[in-house]
Amino acid sequence: NPALGDTDRAFGDSLCLPFQSAEEFFGPPTELLEYYASGDGAGAAGTGGPNAGIVQMFRELANLTSLTQDDKKGFKVSAYRKAADAIEGYATTIVDTKESLKEVKKLPGVGQASLDKISEFLSTGSLAKIAELRTEVGMA
């Protein structure tokens, strides 16, 4: 939001503090896109355990969502990361059965929306939302 950056810059100037926008400080967003496209941003590295694919799916979903202009992205990104963390620590292999998903729903940070994504991922091997977000951010 250019107006927000201008306001922040003016505020910093009024206090004699240097101000840099996120792009000035971190570089252009294309570097983030390249990072995620390389696979490093998906969170797969170092992720083990019986549910590594599900954990990777949620981390990639969080990372891609953070690159979009979705109004609720802060909440969604946090929810996806919480689900990934909870599932990463879950020692039982998750399968697409009512009983297994019922147990997973007891994990902190895993709600019905997360279960729906897990079920789709387990039954299809992918998640339509990830494909949609990849297209939106220019990674498809």
NUKOLKE-935747 format. One record per atom (N, C-alpha, C): residue in one letter; chain; atom name; y, x, z. Coordinates in Angstrom, 3 decimals, padded with zeros to 6 digits, m for minus. Atoms other than C-alpha are relative to their C-alpha. Example, Ala and Ser with C-alpha at 12.3 -4.5 7.8 and 13.67 -1.06 7.14 Angstrom:
[rec "a" "A" "N" [m001.190 000.890 000.000]]
[rec "a" "A" "CA" [m004.500 012.300 007.800]]
[rec "a" "A" "C" [001.200 000.900 000.000]]
[rec "s" "A" "N" [m001.190 m000.820 m000.060]]
[rec "s" "A" "CA" [m001.060 013.670 007.140]]
[rec "s" "A" "C" [001.090 m000.770 000.730]]
This chain:
[rec "n" "A" "N" [m001.169 000.847 000.000]]
[rec "n" "A" "CA" [000.000 000.000 000.000]]
[rec "n" "A" "C" [001.238 000.897 000.000]]
[rec "p" "A" "N" [m001.154 m000.893 000.068]]
[rec "p" "A" "CA" [003.129 001.865 m001.158]]
[rec "p" "A" "C" [001.050 m000.309 001.054]]
[rec "a" "A" "N" [m001.018 000.360 m000.988]]
[rec "a" "A" "CA" [005.436 m000.089 001.174]]
[rec "a" "A" "C" [m000.368 000.543 001.372]]
[rec "l" "A" "N" [000.457 m000.511 m001.289]]
[rec "l" "A" "CA" [003.332 000.892 004.184]]
[rec "l" "A" "C" [000.213 001.500 000.077]]
[rec "g" "A" "N" [m000.202 m001.444 000.028]]
[rec "g" "A" "CA" [003.382 004.564 003.182]]
[rec "g" "A" "C" [001.468 000.354 000.113]]
[rec "d" "A" "N" [m001.438 m000.243 m000.077]]
[rec "d" "A" "CA" [007.148 004.408 002.688]]
[rec "d" "A" "C" [000.518 m000.243 001.410]]
[rec "t" "A" "N" [m000.403 000.316 m001.365]]
[rec "t" "A" "CA" [007.571 002.799 006.102]]
[rec "t" "A" "C" [m000.451 001.104 000.954]]
[rec "d" "A" "N" [000.511 m001.080 m000.841]]
[rec "d" "A" "CA" [005.372 005.441 007.742]]
[rec "d" "A" "C" [000.816 001.277 m000.198]]
[rec "r" "A" "N" [m000.773 m001.197 000.311]]
[rec "r" "A" "CA" [007.284 008.216 005.978]]
[rec "r" "A" "C" [001.392 m000.099 000.638]]
[rec "a" "A" "N" [m001.330 000.200 m000.578]]
[rec "a" "A" "CA" [010.639 006.755 007.072]]
[rec "a" "A" "C" [m000.057 000.130 001.525]]
[rec "f" "A" "N" [000.153 m000.101 m001.450]]
[rec "f" "A" "CA" [009.391 006.423 010.657]]
[rec "f" "A" "C" [m000.153 001.463 000.414]]
[rec "g" "A" "N" [000.187 m001.417 m000.298]]
[rec "g" "A" "CA" [008.188 010.039 010.658]]
[rec "g" "A" "C" [001.289 000.780 m000.157]]
[rec "d" "A" "N" [m001.286 m000.678 000.225]]
[rec "d" "A" "CA" [011.491 011.209 009.198]]
[rec "d" "A" "C" [000.982 m000.290 001.126]]
[rec "s" "A" "N" [m000.936 000.358 m001.066]]
[rec "s" "A" "CA" [013.421 009.313 011.890]]
[rec "s" "A" "C" [m000.288 000.769 001.288]]
[rec "l" "A" "N" [000.382 m000.776 m001.187]]
[rec "l" "A" "CA" [011.513 011.295 014.523]]
[rec "l" "A" "C" [m000.063 001.497 m000.284]]
[rec "c" "A" "N" [000.051 m001.405 000.439]]
[rec "c" "A" "CA" [011.800 014.556 012.575]]
[rec "c" "A" "C" [m001.429 000.539 000.014]]
[rec "l" "A" "N" [001.409 m000.377 000.086]]
[rec "l" "A" "CA" [008.019 014.614 012.152]]
[rec "l" "A" "C" [m000.429 m000.002 m001.464]]
[rec "p" "A" "N" [000.468 000.005 001.388]]
[rec "p" "A" "CA" [006.352 015.592 008.903]]
[rec "p" "A" "C" [m001.015 m001.118 m000.195]]
[rec "f" "A" "N" [000.939 001.079 000.305]]
[rec "f" "A" "CA" [004.402 012.814 007.224]]
[rec "f" "A" "C" [m000.661 000.288 m001.335]]
[rec "q" "A" "N" [000.732 m000.085 001.247]]
[rec "q" "A" "CA" [001.697 012.963 004.583]]
[rec "q" "A" "C" [m000.828 m001.259 m000.136]]
[rec "s" "A" "N" [000.868 001.158 000.236]]
[rec "s" "A" "CA" [m000.014 009.990 003.015]]
[rec "s" "A" "C" [m001.447 000.489 000.030]]
[rec "a" "A" "N" [001.424 m000.361 000.005]]
[rec "a" "A" "CA" [m003.814 009.906 003.081]]
[rec "a" "A" "C" [m000.340 000.810 m001.243]]
[rec "e" "A" "N" [000.280 m000.736 001.237]]
[rec "e" "A" "CA" [m003.910 011.053 m000.552]]
[rec "e" "A" "C" [000.610 001.394 000.034]]
[rec "e" "A" "N" [m000.624 m001.318 m000.099]]
[rec "e" "A" "CA" [m001.479 013.903 000.158]]
[rec "e" "A" "C" [m000.799 000.899 000.944]]
[rec "f" "A" "N" [000.737 m000.784 m000.990]]
[rec "f" "A" "CA" [m003.537 015.004 003.155]]
[rec "f" "A" "C" [m001.426 000.307 m000.443]]
[rec "f" "A" "N" [001.411 m000.147 000.333]]
[rec "f" "A" "CA" [m007.114 014.413 001.905]]
[rec "f" "A" "C" [m000.267 000.294 m001.469]]
[rec "g" "A" "N" [000.212 m000.177 001.434]]
[rec "g" "A" "CA" [m006.607 014.648 m001.846]]
[rec "g" "A" "C" [m000.245 m001.345 m000.658]]
[rec "p" "A" "N" [000.167 001.268 000.720]]
[rec "p" "A" "CA" [m007.098 012.041 m004.544]]
[rec "p" "A" "C" [m001.337 m000.656 000.304]]
[rec "p" "A" "N" [001.245 000.717 m000.307]]
[rec "p" "A" "CA" [m009.745 009.338 m004.033]]
[rec "p" "A" "C" [m001.153 000.384 m000.907]]
[rec "t" "A" "N" [001.097 m000.379 000.894]]
[rec "t" "A" "CA" [m011.728 010.672 m006.989]]
[rec "t" "A" "C" [m000.924 001.010 000.652]]
[rec "e" "A" "N" [000.859 m000.941 m000.704]]
[rec "e" "A" "CA" [m012.983 013.444 m004.728]]
[rec "e" "A" "C" [m001.011 m000.734 000.875]]
[rec "l" "A" "N" [000.937 000.817 m000.778]]
[rec "l" "A" "CA" [m014.507 010.792 m002.444]]
[rec "l" "A" "C" [m001.065 m000.600 m000.894]]
[rec "l" "A" "N" [000.961 000.599 000.923]]
[rec "l" "A" "CA" [m016.112 009.093 m005.413]]
[rec "l" "A" "C" [m001.037 001.025 m000.442]]
[rec "e" "A" "N" [000.939 m001.052 000.398]]
[rec "e" "A" "CA" [m017.648 012.387 m006.545]]
[rec "e" "A" "C" [m000.951 000.338 001.138]]
[rec "y" "A" "N" [000.819 m000.266 m001.178]]
[rec "y" "A" "CA" [m018.903 012.998 m003.003]]
[rec "y" "A" "C" [m001.105 m001.039 000.130]]
[rec "y" "A" "N" [001.002 001.050 m000.115]]
[rec "y" "A" "CA" [m020.637 009.625 m002.883]]
[rec "y" "A" "C" [m000.947 000.005 m001.187]]
[rec "a" "A" "N" [000.845 m000.037 001.197]]
[rec "a" "A" "CA" [m021.926 009.956 m006.452]]
[rec "a" "A" "C" [m001.025 001.124 000.085]]
[rec "s" "A" "N" [000.916 m001.134 m000.109]]
[rec "s" "A" "CA" [m023.533 013.292 m005.549]]
[rec "s" "A" "C" [m001.199 m000.324 000.885]]
[rec "g" "A" "N" [001.086 000.359 m000.912]]
[rec "g" "A" "CA" [m025.728 011.523 m002.997]]
[rec "g" "A" "C" [000.271 000.434 001.418]]
[rec "d" "A" "N" [m000.305 m000.481 m001.346]]
[rec "d" "A" "CA" [m024.211 013.370 m000.047]]
[rec "d" "A" "C" [000.604 m001.099 000.858]]
[rec "g" "A" "N" [m000.681 001.036 m000.748]]
[rec "g" "A" "CA" [m022.179 010.321 000.962]]
[rec "g" "A" "C" [m000.883 m001.159 000.379]]
[rec "a" "A" "N" [000.881 001.120 m000.297]]
[rec "a" "A" "CA" [m025.147 007.995 001.122]]
[rec "a" "A" "C" [m000.608 000.107 001.384]]
[rec "g" "A" "N" [000.545 m000.165 m001.339]]
[rec "g" "A" "CA" [m026.247 009.437 004.455]]
[rec "g" "A" "C" [m001.482 000.312 000.005]]
[rec "a" "A" "N" [001.436 m000.231 000.078]]
[rec "a" "A" "CA" [m029.722 010.322 003.231]]
[rec "a" "A" "C" [m000.408 001.317 000.638]]
[rec "a" "A" "N" [000.359 m001.312 m000.502]]
[rec "a" "A" "CA" [m029.637 013.947 004.295]]
[rec "a" "A" "C" [m000.245 m000.058 001.498]]
[rec "g" "A" "N" [000.314 m000.057 m001.406]]
[rec "g" "A" "CA" [m031.350 014.425 007.619]]
[rec "g" "A" "C" [m000.494 m001.314 000.582]]
[rec "t" "A" "N" [000.452 001.286 m000.496]]
[rec "t" "A" "CA" [m032.334 010.777 007.901]]
[rec "t" "A" "C" [m001.507 m000.074 m000.162]]
[rec "g" "A" "N" [001.443 000.088 000.060]]
[rec "g" "A" "CA" [m035.981 010.560 008.790]]
[rec "g" "A" "C" [m000.466 m001.302 000.610]]
[rec "g" "A" "N" [000.537 001.183 m000.641]]
[rec "g" "A" "CA" [m038.207 008.066 010.437]]
[rec "g" "A" "C" [m000.605 m000.964 m000.986]]
[rec "p" "A" "N" [000.738 000.924 000.854]]
[rec "p" "A" "CA" [m040.228 005.179 009.128]]
[rec "p" "A" "C" [000.890 m000.939 m000.813]]
[rec "n" "A" "N" [m000.891 000.937 000.683]]
[rec "n" "A" "CA" [m037.175 003.216 007.966]]
[rec "n" "A" "C" [001.154 000.712 m000.706]]
[rec "a" "A" "N" [m001.043 m000.840 000.606]]
[rec "a" "A" "CA" [m035.242 005.986 006.192]]
[rec "a" "A" "C" [000.676 m000.688 m001.186]]
[rec "g" "A" "N" [m000.582 000.680 001.157]]
[rec "g" "A" "CA" [m034.740 003.920 003.033]]
[rec "g" "A" "C" [000.991 m001.078 000.400]]
[rec "i" "A" "N" [m000.891 001.060 m000.490]]
[rec "i" "A" "CA" [m033.181 001.045 004.962]]
[rec "i" "A" "C" [001.260 000.615 000.601]]
[rec "v" "A" "N" [m001.148 m000.690 m000.594]]
[rec "v" "A" "CA" [m030.941 003.421 006.911]]
[rec "v" "A" "C" [000.919 000.510 m001.103]]
[rec "q" "A" "N" [m000.787 m000.514 001.116]]
[rec "q" "A" "CA" [m029.818 005.076 003.679]]
[rec "q" "A" "C" [000.721 m001.148 m000.717]]
[rec "m" "A" "N" [m000.600 001.161 000.662]]
[rec "m" "A" "CA" [m029.171 001.658 002.121]]
[rec "m" "A" "C" [001.238 m000.473 000.757]]
[rec "f" "A" "N" [m001.146 000.453 m000.791]]
[rec "f" "A" "CA" [m026.884 000.605 004.999]]
[rec "f" "A" "C" [001.131 001.029 m000.005]]
[rec "r" "A" "N" [m001.055 m001.022 000.025]]
[rec "r" "A" "CA" [m025.032 003.932 005.013]]
[rec "r" "A" "C" [000.711 000.022 m001.347]]
[rec "e" "A" "N" [m000.642 000.047 001.315]]
[rec "e" "A" "CA" [m024.432 003.777 001.273]]
[rec "e" "A" "C" [000.863 m001.256 m000.118]]
[rec "l" "A" "N" [m000.762 001.243 000.021]]
[rec "l" "A" "CA" [m023.303 000.173 001.642]]
[rec "l" "A" "C" [001.317 000.168 000.778]]
[rec "a" "A" "N" [m001.217 m000.255 m000.784]]
[rec "a" "A" "CA" [m020.823 001.237 004.356]]
[rec "a" "A" "C" [000.964 000.896 m000.770]]
[rec "n" "A" "N" [m000.852 m000.943 000.719]]
[rec "n" "A" "CA" [m019.521 004.147 002.294]]
[rec "n" "A" "C" [000.654 m000.645 m001.219]]
[rec "l" "A" "N" [m000.558 000.654 001.184]]
[rec "l" "A" "CA" [m019.073 002.103 m000.875]]
[rec "l" "A" "C" [001.007 m001.084 000.395]]
[rec "t" "A" "N" [m000.913 001.046 m000.458]]
[rec "t" "A" "CA" [m017.473 m000.776 001.028]]
[rec "t" "A" "C" [001.332 000.608 000.441]]
[rec "s" "A" "N" [m001.240 m000.643 m000.450]]
[rec "s" "A" "CA" [m014.963 001.657 002.531]]
[rec "s" "A" "C" [000.900 000.397 m001.164]]
[rec "l" "A" "N" [m000.792 m000.369 001.179]]
[rec "l" "A" "CA" [m013.822 002.500 m001.014]]
[rec "l" "A" "C" [000.604 m001.206 m000.714]]
[rec "t" "A" "N" [m000.489 001.196 000.675]]
[rec "t" "A" "CA" [m013.065 m001.102 m001.980]]
[rec "t" "A" "C" [001.238 m000.541 000.694]]
[rec "q" "A" "N" [m001.207 000.611 m000.556]]
[rec "q" "A" "CA" [m010.042 m003.280 m001.297]]
[rec "q" "A" "C" [m000.316 m001.296 000.749]]
[rec "d" "A" "N" [000.425 001.197 m000.715]]
[rec "d" "A" "CA" [m011.990 m005.916 000.641]]
[rec "d" "A" "C" [000.790 m000.130 001.310]]
[rec "d" "A" "N" [m000.823 000.214 m001.190]]
[rec "d" "A" "CA" [m009.806 m007.449 003.395]]
[rec "d" "A" "C" [m000.761 000.230 001.303]]
[rec "k" "A" "N" [000.790 m000.120 m001.222]]
[rec "k" "A" "CA" [m012.647 m007.387 005.922]]
[rec "k" "A" "C" [m000.780 001.313 000.041]]
[rec "k" "A" "N" [000.821 m001.190 000.134]]
[rec "k" "A" "CA" [m013.879 m003.925 004.985]]
[rec "k" "A" "C" [m000.167 000.781 001.299]]
[rec "g" "A" "N" [000.126 m000.731 m001.252]]
[rec "g" "A" "CA" [m013.158 m002.380 008.385]]
[rec "g" "A" "C" [m001.118 m000.563 000.856]]
[rec "f" "A" "N" [001.060 000.663 m000.761]]
[rec "f" "A" "CA" [m015.387 m004.919 010.089]]
[rec "f" "A" "C" [m001.357 000.230 m000.657]]
[rec "k" "A" "N" [001.267 m000.145 000.714]]
[rec "k" "A" "CA" [m018.068 m004.711 007.406]]
[rec "k" "A" "C" [m000.517 001.430 000.070]]
[rec "v" "A" "N" [000.414 m001.410 m000.051]]
[rec "v" "A" "CA" [m018.115 m000.914 007.314]]
[rec "v" "A" "C" [m000.582 000.313 001.372]]
[rec "s" "A" "N" [000.481 m000.228 m001.362]]
[rec "s" "A" "CA" [m018.507 m000.819 011.098]]
[rec "s" "A" "C" [m001.357 m000.674 000.229]]
[rec "a" "A" "N" [001.262 000.733 m000.169]]
[rec "a" "A" "CA" [m021.267 m003.450 011.013]]
[rec "a" "A" "C" [m001.147 000.701 m000.727]]
[rec "y" "A" "N" [001.050 m000.692 000.765]]
[rec "y" "A" "CA" [m023.209 m001.594 008.297]]
[rec "y" "A" "C" [m000.404 001.299 000.692]]
[rec "r" "A" "N" [000.313 m001.271 m000.689]]
[rec "r" "A" "CA" [m022.958 001.684 010.222]]
[rec "r" "A" "C" [m000.759 m000.246 001.300]]
[rec "k" "A" "N" [000.724 000.340 m001.232]]
[rec "k" "A" "CA" [m024.070 000.042 013.480]]
[rec "k" "A" "C" [m001.443 m000.364 m000.314]]
[rec "a" "A" "N" [001.359 000.376 000.397]]
[rec "a" "A" "CA" [m027.071 m001.466 011.709]]
[rec "a" "A" "C" [m000.801 001.243 m000.376]]
[rec "a" "A" "N" [000.689 m001.237 000.396]]
[rec "a" "A" "CA" [m027.950 001.927 010.187]]
[rec "a" "A" "C" [m000.403 000.806 001.230]]
[rec "d" "A" "N" [000.287 m000.771 m001.211]]
[rec "d" "A" "CA" [m027.730 003.645 013.575]]
[rec "d" "A" "C" [m001.119 m000.642 000.814]]
[rec "a" "A" "N" [001.033 000.698 m000.779]]
[rec "a" "A" "CA" [m029.835 000.980 015.302]]
[rec "a" "A" "C" [m001.368 000.150 m000.653]]
[rec "i" "A" "N" [001.280 m000.070 000.723]]
[rec "i" "A" "CA" [m032.516 001.054 012.615]]
[rec "i" "A" "C" [m000.522 001.434 m000.041]]
[rec "e" "A" "N" [000.419 m001.400 000.007]]
[rec "e" "A" "CA" [m032.556 004.857 012.508]]
[rec "e" "A" "C" [m000.765 000.336 001.278]]
[rec "g" "A" "N" [000.670 m000.254 m001.268]]
[rec "g" "A" "CA" [m033.601 004.836 016.161]]
[rec "g" "A" "C" [m001.200 m000.897 000.266]]
[rec "y" "A" "N" [001.106 000.947 m000.158]]
[rec "y" "A" "CA" [m036.217 002.108 015.660]]
[rec "y" "A" "C" [m001.282 000.662 m000.504]]
[rec "a" "A" "N" [001.197 m000.778 000.323]]
[rec "a" "A" "CA" [m039.664 003.722 015.703]]
[rec "a" "A" "C" [m001.056 m000.765 m000.792]]
[rec "t" "A" "N" [001.001 000.808 000.691]]
[rec "t" "A" "CA" [m041.614 000.834 014.159]]
[rec "t" "A" "C" [000.417 m000.221 m001.454]]
[rec "t" "A" "N" [m000.299 000.236 001.418]]
[rec "t" "A" "CA" [m041.853 000.511 010.391]]
[rec "t" "A" "C" [000.347 m001.468 m000.207]]
[rec "i" "A" "N" [m000.443 001.368 000.269]]
[rec "i" "A" "CA" [m039.928 m002.560 009.259]]
[rec "i" "A" "C" [m000.662 m000.480 m001.285]]
[rec "v" "A" "N" [000.610 000.620 001.180]]
[rec "v" "A" "CA" [m041.790 m004.840 006.855]]
[rec "v" "A" "C" [000.610 m001.380 m000.189]]
[rec "d" "A" "N" [m000.628 001.281 000.336]]
[rec "d" "A" "CA" [m040.696 m008.031 005.139]]
[rec "d" "A" "C" [m000.874 m001.170 000.448]]
[rec "t" "A" "N" [000.713 001.144 m000.574]]
[rec "t" "A" "CA" [m042.435 m010.454 007.480]]
[rec "t" "A" "C" [000.899 m000.630 001.053]]
[rec "k" "A" "N" [m000.809 000.722 m000.986]]
[rec "k" "A" "CA" [m040.966 m013.058 009.779]]
[rec "k" "A" "C" [m000.065 000.680 001.366]]
[rec "e" "A" "N" [000.185 m000.617 m001.310]]
[rec "e" "A" "CA" [m042.414 m011.318 012.847]]
[rec "e" "A" "C" [000.757 001.326 000.103]]
[rec "s" "A" "N" [m000.669 m001.294 m000.005]]
[rec "s" "A" "CA" [m041.105 m007.859 011.927]]
[rec "s" "A" "C" [001.518 m000.175 000.037]]
[rec "l" "A" "N" [m001.442 000.221 000.062]]
[rec "l" "A" "CA" [m037.624 m009.142 011.070]]
[rec "l" "A" "C" [000.528 m000.608 001.294]]
[rec "k" "A" "N" [m000.399 000.588 m001.277]]
[rec "k" "A" "CA" [m037.520 m011.160 014.300]]
[rec "k" "A" "C" [000.200 001.101 001.051]]
[rec "e" "A" "N" [m000.131 m001.127 m000.939]]
[rec "e" "A" "CA" [m038.057 m007.935 016.276]]
[rec "e" "A" "C" [001.224 000.852 m000.333]]
[rec "v" "A" "N" [m001.146 m000.805 000.425]]
[rec "v" "A" "CA" [m035.445 m006.068 014.233]]
[rec "v" "A" "C" [001.303 m000.683 000.398]]
[rec "k" "A" "N" [m001.220 000.743 m000.341]]
[rec "k" "A" "CA" [m032.888 m008.810 014.913]]
[rec "k" "A" "C" [000.386 000.192 001.470]]
[rec "k" "A" "N" [m000.287 m000.260 m001.414]]
[rec "k" "A" "CA" [m033.151 m007.937 018.627]]
[rec "k" "A" "C" [000.781 001.297 000.201]]
[rec "l" "A" "N" [m000.724 m001.263 m000.112]]
[rec "l" "A" "CA" [m031.606 m004.521 017.898]]
[rec "l" "A" "C" [001.502 m000.262 000.052]]
[rec "p" "A" "N" [m001.463 000.184 m000.041]]
[rec "p" "A" "CA" [m027.914 m004.208 018.803]]
[rec "p" "A" "C" [000.615 000.369 m001.343]]
[rec "g" "A" "N" [m000.658 m000.263 001.270]]
[rec "g" "A" "CA" [m025.783 m004.451 015.680]]
[rec "g" "A" "C" [m000.729 m000.537 m001.212]]
[rec "v" "A" "N" [000.758 000.559 001.123]]
[rec "v" "A" "CA" [m028.401 m006.201 013.566]]
[rec "v" "A" "C" [m000.001 m001.519 000.123]]
[rec "g" "A" "N" [m000.077 001.454 000.003]]
[rec "g" "A" "CA" [m027.618 m009.825 012.775]]
[rec "g" "A" "C" [m000.684 m000.580 m001.222]]
[rec "q" "A" "N" [000.650 000.695 001.109]]
[rec "q" "A" "CA" [m028.734 m012.368 010.212]]
[rec "q" "A" "C" [000.406 000.575 m001.355]]
[rec "a" "A" "N" [m000.445 m000.568 001.285]]
[rec "a" "A" "CA" [m026.615 m010.886 007.410]]
[rec "a" "A" "C" [m000.711 001.327 m000.272]]
[rec "s" "A" "N" [000.724 m001.267 000.153]]
[rec "s" "A" "CA" [m028.226 m007.487 008.015]]
[rec "s" "A" "C" [m001.468 m000.258 m000.336]]
[rec "l" "A" "N" [001.400 000.339 000.292]]
[rec "l" "A" "CA" [m031.682 m009.070 008.045]]
[rec "l" "A" "C" [m000.173 m000.445 m001.446]]
[rec "d" "A" "N" [000.073 000.444 001.401]]
[rec "d" "A" "CA" [m030.976 m010.733 004.698]]
[rec "d" "A" "C" [000.025 001.198 m000.943]]
[rec "k" "A" "N" [m000.076 m001.203 000.832]]
[rec "k" "A" "CA" [m030.052 m007.337 003.230]]
[rec "k" "A" "C" [m001.288 000.808 000.102]]
[rec "i" "A" "N" [001.263 m000.720 m000.189]]
[rec "i" "A" "CA" [m033.147 m005.698 004.730]]
[rec "i" "A" "C" [m001.107 m000.677 m000.797]]
[rec "s" "A" "N" [001.031 000.745 000.710]]
[rec "s" "A" "CA" [m035.365 m008.441 003.318]]
[rec "s" "A" "C" [000.123 000.195 m001.504]]
[rec "e" "A" "N" [m000.210 m000.219 001.441]]
[rec "e" "A" "CA" [m033.808 m008.115 m000.153]]
[rec "e" "A" "C" [m000.420 001.415 m000.388]]
[rec "f" "A" "N" [000.334 m001.388 000.288]]
[rec "f" "A" "CA" [m034.174 m004.332 m000.020]]
[rec "f" "A" "C" [m001.512 000.227 000.014]]
[rec "l" "A" "N" [001.445 m000.184 m000.104]]
[rec "l" "A" "CA" [m037.810 m004.484 001.093]]
[rec "l" "A" "C" [m000.751 m000.708 m001.125]]
[rec "s" "A" "N" [000.714 000.749 001.042]]
[rec "s" "A" "CA" [m038.780 m007.077 m001.510]]
[rec "s" "A" "C" [000.316 000.488 m001.412]]
[rec "t" "A" "N" [m000.375 m000.415 001.359]]
[rec "t" "A" "CA" [m036.888 m005.592 m004.488]]
[rec "t" "A" "C" [000.152 001.509 m000.161]]
[rec "g" "A" "N" [m000.216 m001.439 000.073]]
[rec "g" "A" "CA" [m036.373 m001.931 m003.607]]
[rec "g" "A" "C" [001.457 000.374 m000.249]]
[rec "s" "A" "N" [m001.429 m000.260 000.210]]
[rec "s" "A" "CA" [m032.625 m002.290 m004.103]]
[rec "s" "A" "C" [000.804 m001.108 000.651]]
[rec "l" "A" "N" [m000.894 001.008 m000.562]]
[rec "l" "A" "CA" [m029.619 m004.291 m003.016]]
[rec "l" "A" "C" [001.065 m000.308 m001.044]]
[rec "a" "A" "N" [m000.953 000.402 001.036]]
[rec "a" "A" "CA" [m027.499 m006.260 m005.488]]
[rec "a" "A" "C" [001.430 000.357 000.395]]
[rec "k" "A" "N" [m001.355 m000.306 m000.467]]
[rec "k" "A" "CA" [m024.387 m005.690 m003.358]]
[rec "k" "A" "C" [000.352 001.458 m000.267]]
[rec "i" "A" "N" [m000.267 m001.417 000.269]]
[rec "i" "A" "CA" [m024.725 m001.918 m003.746]]
[rec "i" "A" "C" [000.291 000.203 m001.482]]
[rec "a" "A" "N" [m000.247 m000.113 001.441]]
[rec "a" "A" "CA" [m024.962 m002.232 m007.526]]
[rec "a" "A" "C" [001.386 m000.542 m000.342]]
[rec "e" "A" "N" [m001.321 000.620 000.223]]
[rec "e" "A" "CA" [m021.896 m004.507 m007.475]]
[rec "e" "A" "C" [001.119 000.946 000.450]]
[rec "l" "A" "N" [m001.030 m000.909 m000.515]]
[rec "l" "A" "CA" [m019.902 m002.058 m005.333]]
[rec "l" "A" "C" [000.076 001.279 m000.825]]
[rec "r" "A" "N" [m000.023 m001.185 000.865]]
[rec "r" "A" "CA" [m020.938 000.920 m007.472]]
[rec "r" "A" "C" [000.802 m000.273 m001.264]]
[rec "t" "A" "N" [m000.764 000.380 001.187]]
[rec "t" "A" "CA" [m019.559 m000.920 m010.496]]
[rec "t" "A" "C" [001.483 m000.097 000.336]]
[rec "e" "A" "N" [m001.391 000.193 m000.406]]
[rec "e" "A" "CA" [m016.383 m001.824 m008.621]]
[rec "e" "A" "C" [000.740 001.315 000.195]]
[rec "v" "A" "N" [m000.663 m001.277 m000.234]]
[rec "v" "A" "CA" [m015.664 001.779 m007.643]]
[rec "v" "A" "C" [m000.185 000.981 m001.153]]
[rec "g" "A" "N" [000.146 m000.839 001.195]]
[rec "g" "A" "CA" [m016.652 003.145 m011.052]]
[rec "g" "A" "C" [m001.139 000.989 000.042]]
[rec "m" "A" "N" [001.150 m000.908 m000.102]]
[rec "m" "A" "CA" [m019.998 004.726 m010.153]]
[rec "m" "A" "C" [m001.213 m000.508 m000.762]]
[rec "a" "A" "N" [001.173 000.573 000.683]]
[rec "a" "A" "CA" [m022.276 002.508 m012.266]]
[rec "a" "A" "C" [m000.206 000.634 m001.348]]
